[in-house]
Amino acid sequence: MDTLASRQAISSFLFLREEPQPVDLAFVFGSPTLSSLQPAIALYQAGLTRRILISGAGKAPGFATEWQFYQAAAMAAGVPQSALILEKKARHTRENAAFGAALIALDPGWAQVRSMAVCAKPFHMRRAVMTLRRHLPEGIRLIPQPPSDPADLAAETWWRTPQGRERVPGELGKISDYALKGDLGDF
C-alpha cells in the first residue's frame, strides 16, 4: 500500500463524523483544550439536545480539572447548570465511558437515552465510540460529533505535523491496547 493510501485508510478509520442531528444526550470527553465541548454546545444551542455529560478529571489550564474547565465554558455559552451532568473522576477513555454510563443510569436513566452525540477530539473518535459501546446498553445510537477546530488534528492533514505523526499512530496503538484488554465494544 502506498503512503497516500495508508494515510487515507488511517484517516477513514480514526476520524469519524456524522451530520448533527437530534440526540437525547451529548457525551463530552474532556481534554486540556475546549474544542471537544464545541459540538455539544452547538447541539444544545440549536435545540438538538437538552443534556450534556462532561467527563474528565485531568488537568486543564487555569482550572483544577477538565470537567470544571468545560463546565465554566458551557455555562458561559448559555448552557444552564441543570442541563449538565458532571463526571468528575475519569482519568482516561475507559473511565470516561464507564463512569459516564453509571451517571446516565442514575440521571436521566437509560429509558430516556436512545441516542447520544459523542464529542471528542477528531483523531480520538473511533476509540471513544468503541469504548462507549462496551459500557452502554445495547441499542443506543451513537453519533460521532468531533469539533471542527483548526487547532485540532484533521483527517486531511494530520501527517504534516510532528504532533500528528506522533499522536495518530499512537492512537492506533491505544486502540490495539484497549482491544486486547477487552475495553472496546463493536462499532
C-alpha positions in Angstrom: 0.0 0.0 0.0 1.4 3.4 -0.9 1.8 6.2 1.6 -1.2 8.2 0.4 -3.4 5.1 0.6 -2.1 4.3 4.1 -2.8 7.8 5.3 -6.3 7.7 3.8 -7.0 4.3 5.4 -5.9 5.5 8.8 -7.9 8.8 8.5 -11.1 7.0 7.5 -10.7 4.5 10.4 -10.0 7.0 13.1 -11.7 10.3 12.1 -15.4 9.6 12.3 -18.0 12.3 11.8 -21.8 12.4 11.1 -24.0 15.3 10.5 -25.5 17.0 13.6 -29.0 15.6 14.5 -31.3 15.5 17.5 -29.9 13.4 20.3 -31.1 12.7 23.9 -27.6 13.5 25.3 -24.2 14.8 24.2 -21.3 12.9 25.8 -18.2 15.0 26.0 -14.7 13.5 26.6 -12.6 16.0 28.4 -9.1 17.2 27.4 -6.9 20.2 28.2 -8.4 22.2 25.3 -12.1 23.2 24.9 -12.7 22.1 21.3 -14.4 18.8 22.2 -17.1 20.8 24.0 -17.9 22.9 20.9 -20.1 20.3 19.2 -22.1 19.7 22.4 -22.7 23.4 22.9 -23.7 23.8 19.2 -26.2 20.9 19.6 -27.6 22.5 22.7 -27.9 25.9 21.2 -29.6 24.5 18.1 -32.2 22.7 20.3 -30.8 19.3 19.2 -30.1 18.1 22.7 -31.2 19.1 26.2 -28.5 17.4 28.2 -24.7 17.4 28.1 -22.5 15.0 30.1 -19.0 16.3 30.7 -16.4 13.7 31.7 -12.8 14.2 32.8 -10.6 14.8 35.9 -7.4 15.6 34.0 -5.6 18.9 34.5 -6.9 21.9 32.5 -5.4 25.3 32.0 -6.5 27.7 34.8 -8.7 25.1 36.4 -8.1 22.1 38.7 -9.8 19.7 36.3 -11.2 19.3 32.8 -14.7 19.0 34.0 -14.5 22.3 35.8 -12.9 23.9 32.7 -15.7 22.6 30.4 -18.5 23.4 32.9 -17.4 27.0 33.1 -17.2 27.3 29.3 -20.6 25.6 28.8 -22.3 27.9 31.3 -20.6 30.9 29.7 -22.1 29.8 26.4 -25.6 29.8 27.9 -26.0 26.2 28.9 -27.7 26.1 32.3 -26.3 24.0 35.1 -29.5 21.9 35.1 -28.6 20.7 31.6 -25.2 19.4 32.7 -24.2 16.1 34.1 -20.7 16.2 35.5 -18.5 13.1 35.7 -15.6 14.1 38.0 -13.3 11.1 38.4 -12.2 9.8 34.9 -8.6 9.9 34.0 -8.7 8.1 30.6 -11.1 7.0 27.9 -12.2 3.7 29.6 -13.1 5.5 32.8 -14.8 8.3 30.9 -17.1 5.7 29.3 -17.6 3.5 32.4 -18.1 6.4 34.9 -20.3 8.4 32.5 -22.5 5.4 31.8 -23.0 4.9 35.5 -24.1 8.5 35.9 -26.5 8.3 32.9 -28.1 5.2 34.5 -29.0 7.5 37.5 -29.9 10.7 35.7 -31.7 10.8 33.3 -31.8 7.0 33.2 -31.3 4.7 30.2 -35.1 4.7 29.4 -34.6 8.4 28.5 -31.5 7.9 26.3 -31.8 6.2 23.0 -29.3 8.4 21.0 -26.1 10.1 22.0 -23.7 12.5 20.4 -20.1 11.6 21.0 -17.9 14.7 21.4 -14.2 14.1 21.4 -11.0 15.1 19.5 -11.3 14.1 15.8 -8.4 11.6 15.9 -9.8 10.0 19.1 -13.3 9.5 17.8 -13.0 5.8 16.9 -11.7 4.8 20.3 -14.3 7.0 22.1 -17.2 5.4 20.2 -16.0 1.8 20.6 -15.2 2.3 24.3 -18.7 3.7 24.9 -20.1 0.7 23.0 -18.5 -1.5 25.6 -20.1 0.4 28.5 -23.6 1.4 27.2 -26.7 -0.7 26.9 -27.4 -2.2 23.5 -29.4 -0.2 21.1 -28.1 3.3 22.0 -27.4 5.2 18.7 -24.0 6.9 18.8 -23.4 9.9 16.5 -19.8 11.0 16.2 -19.6 14.8 16.6 -15.9 15.9 16.6 -15.1 19.6 16.6 -14.0 21.5 13.5 -11.4 23.5 15.4 -8.4 24.4 13.2 -6.1 23.7 16.2 -7.1 20.0 16.3 -5.5 17.4 14.1 -7.6 16.9 10.9 -8.1 13.8 8.8 -6.8 15.6 5.7 -3.6 16.9 7.2 -2.5 15.1 10.4 0.7 13.7 8.8 2.0 17.2 8.1 3.0 18.0 11.6 5.3 16.3 14.1 2.4 16.2 16.6 0.1 14.4 14.1 2.8 11.9 13.1 3.1 11.1 16.8 -0.4 11.2 18.1 -2.3 9.5 15.3 -0.2 6.3 15.1 -0.2 6.4 19.0 -4.0 6.4 18.9 -3.9 3.2 16.7 -1.7 1.7 19.4 -4.1 2.7 22.1 -7.0 1.1 20.2 -4.9 -2.1 20.0 -4.2 -2.0 23.7 -7.9 -1.4 24.5 -8.9 -4.3 22.3 -6.5 -6.6 24.0 -7.8 -5.6 27.4 -11.5 -6.1 26.3 -12.3 -2.4 26.7 -13.8 -2.0 23.3 -17.3 -2.9 22.0 -18.3 -3.4 18.4 -18.6 -0.4 16.1 
